[in-house]
């Protein structure tokens, strides 16, 4: 693989390292919020989860859903807690107490140092309710709703910049499911009205709920015919399911993500050309993860209406962690068009962070590739075109064994290469770094880059290993021998079924 700083894709937007907090299962109650927990702060927020969120490197968090938002009344979650109603949540068949709402989320986001990404309900509600929510959150004061926020203790506006125009309204499971024409017209009307209130906001139109939807691509085309001039992003959602036991296909999940992204780009660009719009629309991949989806219906069927039940609290394996690292590589490879990405979800619900009510919080295996990518993928994403073997998969056909991306931080003059070996044997990787010779942030010349370290998370020895409260560090990255660069070339070995971080410094 050859790396050249001239082959640029685009900046590694910090919004690519987003997460998702939905009122689903124990993501909120027992996850980020548990007033009776020993580690809870005066607001009821779990400080151990806050610490792990900051360590994870999360940049933006989408809230309050997800399916939940399509039946949600935002007014239920503001003001005195004692006055808030208890309601049935039709999305997840639970009782919502509304002890945690908009004001609490904004307080949590500030403490977690994340940017809030709000979703509005376009399932059971519409233009006026979305405008009311925006006025409450972003208008400085002097109106009924902005002054209501101030009476609730938030003198300054929350200043939310990112807004989702509903959620998965192409899905028949969604409360308020709509046709593409119905949703597109409503989203366009809502977008126009919201930007009259605050022209600085960015809006995300709903794309398909997943790539396998029967309306995929036709949905995007119709929705964008209505909304292209009014929105800034089109959303993508997709989960990658290990339940069928086809490990070869699971390890190639990023092949499917890559195709999905390219197909949505093609559809958006077609509509843009048809409408004579020179602006290229960005993508918001605001739900993605590994998810054992077959378990969800069993979770829903075995109980009645309860508060914050455990839902899809998947225990992620070392193989799952390699897949998550590979999906992050794919998002970075599309940094020129994917501007936002949110791993779903943050705590307990198919999450990198797990907790016990009243007990500990710990890092799942998938925590580590996310945290390290968020830490080291800073700067400019470089295009890499590796050559190497392929292997056969049932779902994607022949797939490359090797997946890579490189990120150059020109401020520190450091290069990071992220690489996945999807194969079941070790892989020798030859890196040509000669184009980096002579680079130095100070303007001085160098003899070439030098190795800084090689981190690996590999699943070859124990593919089913997981982290638990009792054994929270069973699956963690480990250091391998520091790469050696000789004459601008570097030879490294990637263990079988592994995700790797190779770091180099421009100064010797």
SEBAFI-16825 format. One record per residue (C-alpha): residue number from 1; x, y, z. Coordinates in pm, 1 decimal. Layout:
BEGIN
nr_px_py_pz
NUM_X_Y_Z;
...
end
This chain:
BEGIN
nr_px_py_pz
1_0.0_0.0_0.0;
2_130.3_342.8_-99.1;
3_54.4_650.0_110.5;
4_92.7_994.2_-42.9;
5_-17.7_1318.2_127.8;
6_-131.3_1451.2_-211.6;
7_-411.2_1190.8_-231.6;
8_-662.1_1359.8_-2.4;
9_-1022.5_1265.0_63.4;
10_-1113.1_1537.0_310.2;
11_-1091.4_1638.8_675.2;
12_-1175.4_1384.6_945.2;
13_-1484.8_1566.9_1074.5;
14_-1521.2_1526.8_1450.3;
15_-1892.7_1466.5_1395.3;
16_-1802.6_1125.3_1249.9;
17_-1752.2_1008.3_1608.3;
18_-2109.2_1052.2_1724.3;
19_-2327.5_836.8_1944.0;
20_-2696.2_802.2_2020.0;
21_-2907.6_824.1_2336.3;
22_-3265.5_703.3_2295.0;
23_-3539.6_640.3_2547.4;
24_-3509.4_267.3_2484.4;
25_-3434.6_-6.6_2732.9;
26_-3176.7_106.7_2987.7;
27_-2992.7_357.5_2771.4;
28_-3133.7_652.1_2969.0;
29_-3270.8_504.2_3291.2;
30_-2992.5_297.1_3443.8;
31_-2749.9_412.0_3175.4;
32_-2673.8_783.9_3163.5;
33_-2929.9_866.2_3437.8;
34_-2973.0_688.0_3770.0;
35_-3040.6_924.5_4062.0;
36_-3007.1_653.4_4328.8;
37_-2669.5_529.1_4204.3;
38_-2367.7_584.3_4434.9;
39_-2188.3_762.2_4148.5;
40_-2481.5_990.7_4059.5;
41_-2429.9_1366.2_4068.7;
42_-2694.9_1610.0_4206.2;
43_-2873.9_1597.0_3868.8;
44_-2901.5_1217.1_3883.7;
45_-2643.1_1165.4_3609.2;
46_-2406.4_870.9_3645.7;
47_-2057.7_1018.3_3667.6;
48_-1895.0_682.8_3584.1;
49_-2083.0_680.5_3252.9;
50_-1990.4_1044.2_3194.1;
51_-1623.5_955.5_3247.7;
52_-1645.1_667.4_2999.2;
53_-1828.5_885.4_2746.0;
54_-1546.3_1138.1_2754.4;
55_-1288.3_858.1_2727.6;
56_-1477.6_714.9_2429.9;
57_-1420.5_1042.7_2248.0;
58_-1783.2_1099.2_2150.4;
59_-1832.9_1427.8_1966.0;
60_-2207.6_1449.5_1898.2;
61_-2505.7_1264.3_2048.8;
62_-2841.5_1216.3_1877.8;
63_-3149.9_1240.4_2104.0;
64_-3427.2_1136.6_2196.0;
65_-3468.1_876.2_1921.4;
66_-3490.5_663.5_1720.4;
67_-3832.8_507.4_1703.5;
68_-3915.4_669.5_2036.6;
69_-3927.3_1019.8_1889.2;
70_-4214.0_939.1_1650.6;
71_-4463.4_941.8_1937.4;
72_-4283.3_1176.9_2176.2;
73_-4418.3_1504.0_2314.6;
74_-4113.2_1711.4_2399.2;
75_-4311.0_1924.0_2647.3;
76_-4340.3_1615.9_2870.8;
77_-3966.7_1633.0_2945.2;
78_-3926.9_1993.6_3061.3;
79_-4014.0_2180.3_3379.6;
80_-4069.8_2044.2_3730.6;
81_-4025.8_1667.5_3737.4;
82_-4319.7_1623.9_3975.6;
83_-4551.3_1772.6_3712.8;
84_-4438.8_1553.8_3424.6;
85_-4682.5_1291.4_3292.1;
86_-4625.5_918.2_3270.0;
87_-4706.8_792.7_2922.4;
88_-4715.0_476.9_2713.2;
89_-4426.0_458.0_2468.3;
90_-4561.8_270.2_2168.8;
91_-4221.3_228.5_2004.8;
92_-4071.9_0.5_2270.5;
93_-4385.1_-100.9_2467.0;
94_-4272.9_68.4_2788.4;
95_-4397.2_324.9_3038.4;
96_-4208.7_653.4_3002.5;
97_-4181.0_844.3_3330.7;
98_-4027.3_1157.2_3171.9;
99_-3796.4_1202.3_3471.5;
100_-3525.2_1257.8_3212.4;
101_-3606.5_1498.6_2931.5;
102_-3475.0_1780.5_2718.6;
103_-3336.4_1995.2_2999.7;
104_-3162.4_1699.4_3164.7;
105_-3016.8_1587.0_2833.0;
106_-2875.4_1931.6_2766.3;
107_-2716.2_1935.5_3111.4;
108_-2570.1_1589.3_3045.4;
109_-2438.0_1692.3_2702.2;
110_-2261.5_1992.3_2852.2;
111_-2094.0_1777.2_3117.9;
112_-2003.8_1507.8_2864.0;
113_-1860.8_1776.1_2631.6;
114_-2067.4_1656.2_2336.0;
115_-2270.0_1842.1_2075.8;
116_-2645.1_1770.5_2097.4;
117_-2823.2_1647.8_1783.7;
118_-3198.7_1677.2_1832.7;
119_-3470.3_1485.1_1648.9;
120_-3822.2_1624.1_1603.2;
121_-4139.7_1416.5_1595.6;
122_-4277.6_1402.7_1242.3;
123_-4463.4_1079.2_1309.8;
124_-4758.7_1194.3_1520.6;
125_-4680.6_1566.7_1513.0;
126_-4571.0_1822.7_1257.0;
127_-4450.4_2169.1_1163.7;
128_-4579.6_2365.3_1463.6;
129_-4446.5_2127.4_1727.8;
130_-4103.4_2123.5_1563.7;
131_-4098.9_2503.8_1557.1;
132_-4206.9_2518.2_1920.7;
133_-3921.2_2288.0_2023.5;
134_-3671.2_2496.0_1826.9;
135_-3799.7_2818.0_1984.7;
136_-3767.8_2664.7_2332.3;
137_-3410.8_2546.7_2273.1;
138_-3255.2_2820.2_2059.0;
139_-3441.1_3151.4_2087.8;
140_-3271.1_3391.8_2334.1;
141_-3584.1_3517.5_2510.3;
142_-3882.4_3745.1_2496.4;
143_-4129.1_3484.8_2368.7;
144_-4354.2_3241.1_2550.8;
145_-4143.5_2930.8_2490.7;
146_-3798.8_3087.5_2522.7;
147_-3905.9_3251.9_2847.4;
148_-4043.1_2916.3_2962.8;
149_-3694.9_2768.2_2916.1;
150_-3548.5_3053.0_3120.6;
151_-3800.5_2989.3_3399.5;
152_-3689.5_2625.8_3392.6;
153_-3337.0_2738.4_3476.2;
154_-3166.7_2775.3_3135.6;
155_-3112.8_3149.4_3098.0;
156_-2904.9_3111.5_2783.3;
157_-3036.1_2927.9_2474.0;
158_-2909.2_2576.1_2419.4;
159_-2795.7_2662.8_2067.1;
160_-2860.3_2322.1_1908.0;
161_-2715.1_2326.9_1556.5;
162_-2803.5_1976.1_1425.7;
163_-3165.9_1862.7_1381.5;
164_-3317.5_1541.4_1243.7;
165_-3650.0_1578.1_1063.2;
166_-3808.6_1268.0_1212.2;
167_-3685.1_910.4_1218.3;
168_-3721.6_608.8_985.0;
169_-4061.3_714.6_856.6;
170_-4023.6_473.9_563.7;
171_-4059.4_185.9_811.2;
172_-4403.9_23.7_861.6;
173_-4306.0_-31.7_1226.7;
174_-4279.7_343.1_1282.2;
175_-4558.3_528.4_1461.5;
176_-4676.5_770.1_1194.0;
177_-4527.3_573.9_901.5;
178_-4557.9_770.0_577.6;
179_-4507.6_733.7_205.3;
180_-4206.7_907.8_53.9;
181_-4428.1_1182.3_-90.5;
182_-4608.3_1236.8_239.9;
183_-4286.3_1253.6_437.2;
184_-4098.0_1458.7_179.1;
185_-4362.0_1729.1_169.7;
186_-4390.7_1742.6_550.6;
187_-4011.8_1750.1_593.0;
188_-3978.0_2033.6_341.6;
189_-4250.3_2238.2_513.2;
190_-4091.8_2177.1_852.8;
191_-3743.7_2264.3_725.8;
192_-3859.9_2593.3_576.3;
193_-4035.6_2694.8_897.3;
194_-3749.2_2592.8_1127.7;
195_-3494.7_2789.8_923.2;
196_-3715.7_3097.5_949.3;
197_-3671.4_3072.7_1327.2;
198_-3297.9_2993.6_1317.4;
199_-3121.5_3005.5_979.7;
200_-2796.9_2876.4_1134.3;
201_-2924.2_2522.5_1197.0;
202_-2840.2_2217.1_985.0;
203_-3117.6_1971.1_899.8;
204_-3114.1_1597.8_829.0;
205_-3386.8_1442.4_612.9;
206_-3481.3_1078.8_673.1;
207_-3328.4_835.2_431.4;
208_-3404.6_464.0_425.3;
209_-3412.1_267.9_750.3;
210_-3166.2_22.5_598.1;
211_-3024.9_-80.5_263.0;
212_-3258.0_-382.6_237.9;
213_-3580.8_-181.2_252.0;
214_-3796.6_-253.9_-56.3;
215_-3829.7_121.8_-114.6;
216_-3456.1_194.5_-83.7;
217_-3321.7_450.9_-333.1;
218_-3673.6_529.9_-458.5;
219_-3745.4_669.4_-109.3;
220_-3432.7_886.1_-115.6;
221_-3504.8_1010.7_-466.7;
222_-3862.0_1113.2_-386.1;
223_-3780.5_1267.3_-47.4;
224_-3494.1_1470.1_-194.3;
225_-3714.0_1594.7_-479.2;
226_-3907.9_1771.9_-201.4;
227_-3626.6_1860.8_38.4;
228_-3295.7_1897.9_-146.7;
229_-3297.0_2277.7_-133.2;
230_-3395.7_2285.9_233.8;
231_-3179.6_2026.4_408.6;
232_-2808.8_1972.6_463.6;
233_-2793.0_1594.1_506.5;
234_-2976.1_1276.1_410.6;
235_-2962.7_1002.3_674.3;
236_-2852.8_638.8_648.2;
237_-2924.7_365.1_903.4;
238_-2786.8_12.1_896.0;
239_-2697.8_-260.8_1144.0;
240_-2479.5_-564.7_1084.8;
241_-2609.5_-887.8_1235.0;
242_-2386.7_-1176.5_1349.9;
243_-2690.5_-1393.0_1435.9;
244_-2672.7_-1618.9_1129.5;
245_-2325.9_-1741.8_1226.1;
246_-2163.6_-1653.3_891.5;
247_-1842.6_-1505.7_1030.9;
248_-1683.2_-1450.2_690.1;
249_-1972.5_-1224.9_582.9;
250_-1985.6_-1050.6_919.7;
251_-1617.2_-959.4_888.2;
252_-1693.3_-809.6_545.5;
253_-1981.2_-594.0_676.1;
254_-1792.1_-279.6_575.6;
255_-1823.5_-390.0_211.3;
256_-2199.6_-352.6_252.0;
257_-2164.0_-17.2_428.8;
258_-1935.5_109.8_153.5;
259_-2184.9_10.0_-117.8;
260_-2473.3_167.9_76.9;
261_-2289.4_499.0_107.0;
262_-2197.5_501.3_-262.8;
263_-2556.9_425.1_-363.4;
264_-2699.6_707.4_-152.7;
265_-2436.9_947.9_-289.2;
266_-2533.2_847.7_-644.2;
267_-2903.3_896.9_-572.2;
268_-2850.2_1235.0_-405.2;
269_-2626.3_1356.2_-686.0;
270_-2883.3_1245.6_-943.4;
271_-3152.7_1452.3_-773.4;
272_-2913.8_1746.1_-735.6;
273_-2837.7_1734.7_-1109.2;
274_-3206.4_1704.8_-1195.0;
275_-3286.4_2010.7_-982.0;
276_-2984.0_2203.0_-1117.2;
277_-2838.1_2229.0_-768.4;
278_-2458.7_2273.9_-764.6;
279_-2432.3_2195.6_-390.6;
280_-2336.4_1839.0_-303.3;
281_-2553.1_1703.5_-23.8;
282_-2377.1_1548.8_276.7;
283_-2469.7_1219.1_440.6;
284_-2552.6_1155.1_806.4;
285_-2499.0_787.2_893.8;
286_-2672.7_847.0_1225.1;
287_-2747.8_485.8_1320.4;
288_-2490.5_211.0_1272.1;
289_-2348.8_-77.2_1473.5;
290_-2324.0_-452.0_1509.0;
291_-2657.1_-582.2_1642.1;
292_-2785.6_-933.6_1716.2;
293_-3126.6_-834.9_1582.6;
294_-3301.8_-1168.1_1629.2;
295_-3305.1_-1106.0_2005.4;
296_-3520.7_-791.6_1994.4;
297_-3862.5_-944.1_1926.1;
298_-3814.9_-1198.3_2204.2;
299_-3732.7_-912.3_2441.6;
300_-4051.2_-728.4_2341.1;
301_-4282.1_-1032.1_2347.4;
302_-4196.9_-1165.9_2691.2;
303_-4328.3_-878.4_2900.7;
304_-4603.9_-622.1_2945.9;
305_-4587.0_-245.8_2998.5;
306_-4294.7_-177.3_3232.2;
307_-4038.3_95.6_3296.7;
308_-3689.6_78.8_3142.5;
309_-3661.9_-296.4_3082.8;
310_-3338.1_-449.5_2960.3;
311_-3355.5_-444.9_2580.1;
312_-3095.2_-583.3_2336.7;
313_-2809.4_-561.3_2585.7;
314_-2580.3_-750.6_2353.3;
315_-2247.3_-880.9_2480.9;
316_-2002.0_-793.0_2206.0;
317_-1721.3_-1031.8_2113.7;
318_-1369.1_-964.8_1997.5;
319_-1485.1_-1035.8_1639.3;
320_-1758.0_-773.4_1678.1;
321_-1491.1_-523.2_1783.4;
322_-1289.0_-590.8_1467.4;
323_-1604.9_-532.9_1260.1;
324_-1676.2_-203.3_1438.0;
325_-1319.2_-89.7_1370.0;
326_-1365.9_-178.8_1003.5;
327_-1693.4_17.2_982.9;
328_-1513.6_321.7_1124.5;
329_-1249.0_283.7_851.9;
330_-1527.3_291.5_591.8;
331_-1680.4_607.1_737.2;
332_-1340.5_776.3_724.6;
333_-1289.6_663.8_364.5;
334_-1600.4_866.4_278.8;
335_-1503.7_1173.5_479.7;
336_-1567.1_1394.0_177.5;
337_-1939.8_1314.7_184.9;
338_-2025.4_1160.0_523.1;
339_-2034.2_1454.0_762.2;
340_-2208.8_1297.8_1064.2;
341_-2212.6_942.6_1200.7;
342_-2368.4_809.4_1521.5;
343_-2301.4_466.3_1663.5;
344_-2621.4_335.2_1820.4;
345_-2642.6_344.8_2116.4;
346_-2421.7_484.4_2393.7;
347_-2515.2_284.6_2705.0;
348_-2653.9_-68.6_2750.4;
349_-2859.5_-86.7_2427.9;
350_-2618.8_-247.1_2173.8;
351_-2366.2_-16.5_2333.1;
352_-1993.5_29.4_2394.1;
353_-2071.9_112.4_2758.5;
354_-2254.9_-133.8_2984.1;
355_-2380.7_-78.5_3336.3;
356_-2556.7_-249.9_3621.6;
357_-2827.0_-65.9_3811.5;
358_-2661.3_36.8_4134.5;
359_-2339.0_-128.2_4020.1;
360_-2037.5_-82.4_3794.8;
361_-1998.7_47.8_3441.6;
362_-1753.7_-114.8_3201.6;
363_-1616.0_-99.1_2846.7;
364_-1743.2_-351.8_2596.6;
365_-1504.5_-484.8_2332.1;
366_-1640.2_-238.0_2072.5;
367_-1549.1_54.7_2300.0;
368_-1181.2_27.8_2213.4;
369_-1175.1_67.7_1832.0;
370_-1414.1_362.6_1859.3;
371_-1210.7_536.2_2131.5;
372_-877.9_486.9_1954.6;
373_-1011.0_595.4_1616.1;
374_-1165.2_907.1_1771.1;
375_-830.5_978.6_1940.4;
376_-598.2_929.6_1643.2;
377_-810.2_1008.5_1334.2;
378_-734.3_1379.0_1341.4;
379_-640.4_1580.0_1038.2;
380_-680.8_1489.9_671.5;
381_-801.1_1152.6_550.0;
382_-577.1_1015.7_276.0;
383_-689.7_782.6_1.0;
384_-536.6_436.7_21.6;
385_-573.3_175.3_-251.2;
386_-420.8_-142.7_-108.5;
387_-357.3_-446.5_-324.3;
388_-396.5_-786.5_-168.0;
389_-587.5_-1114.2_-162.7;
390_-962.1_-1167.1_-144.7;
391_-1170.1_-1428.3_34.1;
392_-1517.4_-1569.5_-31.8;
393_-1826.4_-1455.4_158.8;
394_-2183.9_-1576.9_123.1;
395_-2332.8_-1227.3_142.8;
396_-2086.1_-1007.6_-46.6;
397_-1905.0_-1249.7_-277.7;
398_-1525.6_-1208.2_-302.2;
399_-1419.8_-949.4_-43.3;
400_-1077.6_-793.0_18.9;
401_-890.7_-945.0_310.1;
402_-734.9_-605.4_387.0;
403_-918.1_-278.8_460.5;
404_-725.3_41.4_530.4;
405_-737.4_416.2_564.8;
406_-473.9_674.4_661.8;
407_-509.4_1006.7_842.7;
408_-239.6_1274.8_838.9;
409_-231.3_1526.1_1123.9;
410_-33.3_1814.7_974.2;
411_-20.6_2006.8_1302.9;
412_166.4_1729.3_1484.0;
413_308.6_1583.4_1160.2;
414_187.5_1237.4_1256.8;
415_42.7_973.7_1028.7;
416_-198.3_707.1_1149.8;
417_-287.1_401.5_943.7;
418_-593.8_199.8_1042.2;
419_-593.3_-151.5_899.2;
420_-814.5_-459.4_931.8;
421_-715.4_-812.4_843.1;
422_-1043.5_-995.4_780.1;
423_-867.4_-1322.7_707.0;
424_-804.1_-1618.1_936.5;
425_-425.8_-1613.3_888.3;
426_-165.3_-1345.5_955.2;
427_-115.5_-1093.0_675.8;
428_212.0_-930.4_573.8;
429_159.5_-563.2_486.1;
430_418.0_-357.2_299.6;
431_376.8_19.1_338.4;
432_538.0_262.7_94.8;
433_583.6_589.8_286.4;
434_844.1_748.7_59.8;
435_611.7_1036.0_-33.5;
436_627.0_1147.8_330.1;
437_1004.4_1195.1_320.8;
438_1100.4_1557.1_369.5;
439_783.3_1646.7_559.3;
440_809.5_1834.8_886.7;
441_569.1_2074.0_1047.6;
442_847.6_2319.6_1129.5;
443_945.2_2351.9_762.6;
444_1264.6_2151.5_810.7;
445_1342.9_1844.7_602.4;
446_1356.9_1494.5_742.5;
447_1503.7_1165.6_632.9;
448_1155.6_1013.4_647.1;
449_892.3_899.4_891.6;
450_966.5_686.6_1195.4;
451_744.1_436.5_1370.6;
452_561.6_538.6_1688.7;
453_363.0_227.9_1771.2;
454_142.7_-61.3_1661.1;
455_-176.9_-129.9_1855.3;
456_-385.3_-435.5_1772.5;
457_-717.1_-580.2_1880.2;
458_-725.1_-934.5_1744.9;
459_-987.3_-1206.3_1763.9;
460_-799.9_-1499.0_1618.0;
461_-718.9_-1672.4_1947.0;
462_-1057.9_-1626.7_2117.4;
463_-1321.2_-1495.1_1873.6;
464_-1607.2_-1526.1_2124.9;
465_-1435.1_-1344.7_2413.1;
466_-1640.1_-1066.9_2574.5;
467_-1593.5_-813.5_2852.0;
468_-1813.1_-842.0_3162.2;
469_-1849.6_-659.2_3491.0;
470_-1641.1_-932.9_3653.4;
471_-1383.1_-942.4_3371.4;
472_-1392.9_-596.7_3209.2;
473_-1051.9_-622.7_3041.2;
474_-1068.7_-958.1_2869.5;
475_-1081.2_-789.2_2526.1;
476_-846.5_-490.4_2507.9;
477_-594.2_-361.8_2253.6;
478_-233.1_-469.5_2296.4;
479_97.0_-324.5_2183.3;
480_299.2_-501.8_1917.5;
481_653.5_-424.5_1808.5;
482_699.2_-63.8_1695.0;
483_711.6_-50.0_1314.1;
484_1050.5_14.1_1160.1;
485_1081.4_239.1_854.1;
486_1379.5_179.0_625.1;
487_1425.1_389.5_314.4;
488_1066.3_506.9_333.9;
489_927.4_151.7_342.6;
490_776.7_-38.9_633.1;
491_686.4_-406.0_664.2;
492_440.2_-509.8_936.2;
493_244.0_-821.8_1015.0;
494_-128.8_-798.0_1087.8;
495_-256.5_-1084.9_1305.1;
496_-548.0_-1294.4_1184.5;
497_-892.3_-1132.1_1231.0;
498_-752.6_-808.3_1367.6;
499_-799.4_-432.5_1378.4;
500_-472.3_-237.5_1384.4;
501_-348.2_117.1_1450.3;
502_-6.6_196.3_1301.5;
503_139.2_533.5_1395.4;
504_429.4_722.2_1239.7;
505_602.2_1055.0_1307.4;
506_726.6_1279.8_1030.3;
507_1023.3_1395.5_1238.6;
508_1300.4_1141.1_1302.5;
end
